[in-house]
Amino acid sequence: MASNSPSSLSPPEVPTELHVLNREKLIKSLRQHLSLSSLPLQGFVFLQGGDEQTRYCTDHIELFRQESYFAYLFGVKEPGFYGAIDLATGKSMLFAPRLSADYAIWLGEIKPLSYFKERYLVSMVFYTDEILKVLHNQYQGSGEPFLFLLHGLNTDSNNFSKPAEFE
């Protein structure tokens, strides 16, 4: 008898609302830490999600697994995304890759930005080629937007986390 239910080996589905709570907890903790440091409560927590990897020099794409910290805060399952959380307002933003029309031919439907906003319960969604413009427009402080990037030693793996990079 065939079943449409997930395998007993599949991890349980994480409710999207949990990622919203994770973002709220992070902002609350960061605001508290900055208040104690007498630093301004402005800027963005800015993270880069995982990218697809190809096997050696072929066009075979490995099974994608999202970067753990990014998955914890945003729950995004697709590759190539960035995320930001405005420290002043608590608003969350996703930046999706702008896919070419060829993507739809080979890999299926190209989802509109509204799909990601609803699916991941974020305040706003833009394309990755708009990161710089959006962060400048959303920043409420003076001067350049301040970015809080993930960087440091992971004591579990003993590897250093890779801070977000964009042009």
Residue pairs with C-beta under 8 A, 6 or more apart in sequence:
14 75
16 75
16 119
16 120
16 121
17 121
18 75
19 72
19 73
19 74
19 75
19 120
19 121
20 92
20 121
22 72
22 73
23 73
23 74
23 85
23 90
23 92
24 90
26 45
26 73
26 85
27 45
27 85
27 87
27 90
30 45
30 87
30 148
31 41
31 87
34 40
34 41
34 87
35 41
40 141
40 146
41 87
41 88
42 87
42 88
42 139
42 140
42 141
42 146
43 87
43 88
43 139
43 141
43 145
43 146
43 147
43 148
44 84
44 85
44 86
44 87
44 135
44 138
44 139
44 145
44 146
44 147
44 148
45 73
45 84
45 85
45 87
45 148
46 82
46 83
46 84
46 135
46 147
46 148
46 149
46 164
47 67
47 69
47 70
47 73
47 74
47 82
47 83
47 84
47 149
47 150
47 164
48 67
48 70
48 82
48 162
48 163
48 164
48 165
48 166
49 66
49 67
49 70
49 71
49 74
49 76
49 78
49 79
49 80
49 81
49 82
49 83
50 64
50 65
50 66
50 67
50 70
50 79
51 79
51 80
52 61
52 62
52 64
52 79
52 80
53 61
53 62
53 64
54 60
54 61
54 62
55 61
55 62
64 79
66 76
66 77
66 79
69 150
69 161
70 76
70 81
70 83
71 77
73 83
73 85
74 81
74 83
74 92
74 94
74 120
74 122
75 120
76 83
76 94
76 116
76 120
78 96
79 97
80 96
80 97
80 128
81 94
81 95
81 96
81 97
81 128
82 94
82 95
82 128
82 131
82 164
82 166
83 92
83 93
83 94
83 95
83 122
84 92
84 93
84 95
84 135
85 91
85 92
85 93
86 92
86 93
86 138
87 148
88 140
88 141
89 140
91 123
91 124
91 138
92 122
92 123
92 124
93 122
93 123
93 124
93 125
93 126
93 134
93 138
94 116
94 117
94 120
94 122
94 124
94 125
94 126
95 125
95 126
95 127
95 128
95 130
95 131
95 134
96 113
96 116
96 125
96 126
96 127
96 128
97 127
97 128
98 127
98 128
98 129
99 110
101 110
103 110
104 110
113 125
113 126
113 127
114 125
116 122
116 125
117 123
117 124
117 125
124 134
126 134
128 166
131 166
132 166
132 167
135 145
135 147
136 145
138 145
139 145
147 164
149 163
149 164
150 161
150 162
150 163
150 164
151 160
151 161
151 162
151 163
152 160
152 161
153 159
153 160
153 161
154 160
154 161
